[in-house]
Amino acid sequence: MDISQQRTGVFFAIFASLFMVIYNFTFTNMAAVYIVGDLGGSNDTASYTISIFALGNALGVPFGRALYE
C-alpha cells in the first residue's frame, strides 16, 4: 500500500467520523423538541437535555479510553 492510498483511507475515516458526529447532534436537536413537546414539556427541558447530551459526548470521547483501561 503506497502513501496516497493511506492518505485516502485516513481522509475517509476522518470524514466519516465527522459526518457521524454532525448527524448525531442534528438528529438529537431535531427530535428532542418534538419528543419533549409531545410529552408536555417545555423547550427549556429540551435545551437542557441537548446540553447534557453534548457534555456527555464531550467528556466521553476523551475519557472513554482511560475509563476502559
TORZA-266627 format. One record per residue (C-alpha): x, y, z; residue number from 1; residue in one letter. Coordinates in Angstrom, 3 decimals. Example, Ala and Ser with C-alpha at 12.3 -4.5 7.8 and 13.67 -1.06 7.14 Angstrom:
REM residues 2
@x 12.300&y -4.500&z 7.800&k 1&r a;
@x 13.670&y -1.060&z 7.140&k 2&r s;
//
This chain:
REM residues 69
@x 0.000&y 0.000&z 0.000&k 1&r m;
@x 1.552&y 3.287&z -1.003&k 2&r d;
@x 1.290&y 6.618&z 0.791&k 3&r i;
@x -1.536&y 8.023&z -1.366&k 4&r s;
@x -3.796&y 5.070&z -0.524&k 5&r q;
@x -3.035&y 5.524&z 3.174&k 6&r q;
@x -3.870&y 9.221&z 2.974&k 7&r r;
@x -7.108&y 8.425&z 1.200&k 8&r t;
@x -8.038&y 5.932&z 3.918&k 9&r g;
@x -7.231&y 8.393&z 6.696&k 10&r v;
@x -9.193&y 11.151&z 4.950&k 11&r f;
@x -12.192&y 8.858&z 4.537&k 12&r f;
@x -12.057&y 7.797&z 8.202&k 13&r a;
@x -11.921&y 11.422&z 9.403&k 14&r i;
@x -14.698&y 12.464&z 7.025&k 15&r f;
@x -16.922&y 9.557&z 8.095&k 16&r a;
@x -16.400&y 10.241&z 11.799&k 17&r s;
@x -17.154&y 13.957&z 11.389&k 18&r l;
@x -20.288&y 13.099&z 9.424&k 19&r f;
@x -21.489&y 10.763&z 12.171&k 20&r m;
@x -20.880&y 13.355&z 14.906&k 21&r v;
@x -22.737&y 16.067&z 12.994&k 22&r i;
@x -25.581&y 13.672&z 12.151&k 23&r y;
@x -25.810&y 12.530&z 15.774&k 24&r n;
@x -26.121&y 16.062&z 17.141&k 25&r f;
@x -28.522&y 17.171&z 14.390&k 26&r t;
@x -30.794&y 14.187&z 14.976&k 27&r f;
@x -30.812&y 14.843&z 18.727&k 28&r t;
@x -31.532&y 18.548&z 18.295&k 29&r n;
@x -34.407&y 17.939&z 15.898&k 30&r m;
@x -36.001&y 15.024&z 17.730&k 31&r a;
@x -35.732&y 16.388&z 21.269&k 32&r a;
@x -38.018&y 19.340&z 20.627&k 33&r v;
@x -40.806&y 17.149&z 19.253&k 34&r y;
@x -40.437&y 14.380&z 21.819&k 35&r i;
@x -40.454&y 16.775&z 24.773&k 36&r v;
@x -43.349&y 18.711&z 23.232&k 37&r g;
@x -45.421&y 15.545&z 22.836&k 38&r d;
@x -44.742&y 14.617&z 26.457&k 39&r l;
@x -45.909&y 18.022&z 27.647&k 40&r g;
@x -42.524&y 19.532&z 28.447&k 41&r g;
@x -41.167&y 22.943&z 27.565&k 42&r s;
@x -38.434&y 23.967&z 25.165&k 43&r n;
@x -36.192&y 24.622&z 28.169&k 44&r d;
@x -36.362&y 20.937&z 29.040&k 45&r t;
@x -35.265&y 20.020&z 25.516&k 46&r a;
@x -32.457&y 22.559&z 25.751&k 47&r s;
@x -31.177&y 21.054&z 28.999&k 48&r y;
@x -31.379&y 17.565&z 27.531&k 49&r t;
@x -29.342&y 18.557&z 24.488&k 50&r i;
@x -26.778&y 20.336&z 26.682&k 51&r s;
@x -26.323&y 17.263&z 28.876&k 52&r i;
@x -26.061&y 15.059&z 25.778&k 53&r f;
@x -23.364&y 17.325&z 24.323&k 54&r a;
@x -21.495&y 17.429&z 27.631&k 55&r l;
@x -21.600&y 13.654&z 27.883&k 56&r g;
@x -20.179&y 13.292&z 24.382&k 57&r n;
@x -17.511&y 15.914&z 25.015&k 58&r a;
@x -16.370&y 14.131&z 28.173&k 59&r l;
@x -16.947&y 10.595&z 26.990&k 60&r g;
@x -14.792&y 10.735&z 23.902&k 61&r v;
@x -11.510&y 11.786&z 25.534&k 62&r p;
@x -12.045&y 9.887&z 28.785&k 63&r f;
@x -13.568&y 6.757&z 27.268&k 64&r g;
@x -10.302&y 5.011&z 26.631&k 65&r r;
@x -8.908&y 5.887&z 30.060&k 66&r a;
@x -12.040&y 4.546&z 31.737&k 67&r l;
@x -11.948&y 1.406&z 29.603&k 68&r y;
@x -8.423&y 0.503&z 30.684&k 69&r e;
//
